Amino acid sequence: MIDFQKTRVLITGAGGGVGRSLTATFASAGALVVACDLPDVDLSESHIKERHYFDLRQRNDIEEHAQAILSGGVPQIVVSNAGWTREENLATTTGSGILDEMDINFTGPALLAHALLPAMRTFSGDKAFVFVASCNALSHFGNPAYSAAKAATLAWMRAIAVEEAPNGIRANAVAPASIRTEAWDHRLKKGPKVLDRLKAIYPMGRLVSTQEVANAVLFLASSTASGITGITMNVDAGLTAGNLPFLEAIK
């Protein structure tokens, strides 16, 4: 059984669909959950022990927020989950949109991790980062700016895994495919059957749940995964393992 008793776990993007599953899952394992999200996000769940509100796109403020987090104690586990994208392709992507998506999906999370690292290096015991990336970092499924930002996140994760290993810090990532959260609502309004069409390309015939993503993060953050660092775990119902429509097409 995975046990995080008395372990301080920092989770960004804690108020979203995946974030709520993450906070509940770590809390049920005994963790002292430190939740972070935007100022207007509800983080009132009783299992959250500490709350910090800030915008990762505000680069100049990140160091200050990191110090506020550290004032309550050094997080042994950092789950970098904050992220966002819009419906776009190369033709509709704008310069400002690229910068915005890089800030929320890569630059902000990277700066926060960088600000926390000095304190984490001096802390004894198990220490780990888990970055919530995306299958978009591995192959092109649209959303080019978001995809590029998540690919950068994987490179940053590997840098931490290699350079911080002598300091007892591990770093890994999960790469989910489509997850049924509120982020899909705008697409469903335009096409109620979009999820049925989408499921056909997944070998498992379904989307993954927020709980399945949280379970993978919990494992990678735990001492059960003590020998694992620098990997990306795909949580995608088989999407990146192969092309099921291709196999159907050549029958």
PyMOL commands that set and color helices and strands:
alter all, ss='L'
color gray80, all
select helices_A, chain A and resi 17-28+59-70+95-121+135-137+144-163+165-167+182-190+194-199+210-221+223-225+239-241+244-249
alter helices_A, ss='H'
color red, helices_A
select strands_A, chain A and resi 8-12+32-37+48-53+77-80+127-132+169-176+232-235
alter strands_A, ss='S'
color yellow, strands_A
deselect
rebuild
show_as cartoon
